[in-house]
Amino acid sequence: MENIQQQLIDLLESRRKEGLFRQLSVLDGRTDFCSNDYLGLAGDPVLAASIARDFEALPAEARKNGATGSRLISGHSSLIEQFEKECAAFHGSETALLFSSGYDANIGLISSLPQEGEVIFCDKLLHASLIDGLRLSKAERRIFKHNNLDDLVHLLDQYPAETRKWIVVESVYSMDGDVAPLPELVALKNKYQAELIVDEAHSGGVYGPEGQGLVSELGLCEDVFARVITFGKAWGNAGAVVLGSLALKEYLVNFARPFIYSTAPTPAHVSALLSTLHYLPSQNEARQKLQENIAFFRANCHSDAWGDSQTAIQTFFVTGNEAVRAKAASANEFAIKPIVFPTVAKGKERIRITLSANHTSEQLLSLIQALE
């Protein structure tokens, strides 16, 4: 039998030859065009001071270094209850359930909610966390072409009215930066008596009157069965909540394995999320600046290689894994990342760029010029 260490080395070498080898890297002070820090909150000094002040103001017994266990054992607290209550109210939801990451939230929600005999209709370009949740689900999975309502209708028509149906989409898609047709999806879910689940990872904090997300901005909160808001992007932190009814929250507490078997977020983490929640409504200027940067960036892109996204996620297409890696390396004064096959479809390799409210017009122009 082959030595296990050699087997690992061989598998890694195979990945290198295929141009798929992943490595960790530090930004090293380069202009950041690859993180999801859309509003610049991750490094906001005013928010940082508020986080520190709010944590110190907690009672001594609440300022533990660790959570000490899962939420169902010893990790639950009045601080978490306060955050979930305020977060739910902010997003116009009956309840919120806090998870340690967006990945955990999506896995827990999608794997446990749809049941055997039910059908999940999912957009082809869903994030890996949703896909992994779908793989664990007992429900049947049907994939419709990206943002293609005709294809979705074609699939929906194949099932009788009594079959429970779930439609799963993202409000803003992470690779192409395009937006789901949410009002039309709501109309379809009503027509076919389906339930709609929306991952708001890339719209939470950015859209809505105070950053509540695209579903809120469009006035569709009552039409969506569950929303996932993640805190590792525009919030500048980490973690996520599932928004929905009290019955959904209690169901997930009982059946969502990532929630049941994960150590709870630490008190410092929850306190920081609460501070950010209080800070987010005041960031309308940052949200407006982000939209101005998106418009400026789009107005100055002239190459046909650019995608047509109107959001903070922009794409520069370069066909082939090696070619896109080389292109990204040629602009190494910027922190940008090539996205290669099989993460994206063959022939759709691209440099994925994320814009921030902190970017200057000079930085935006420099990046465009470097790639074009």
Disulfide bonds with the S-S distance in Angstrom:
none
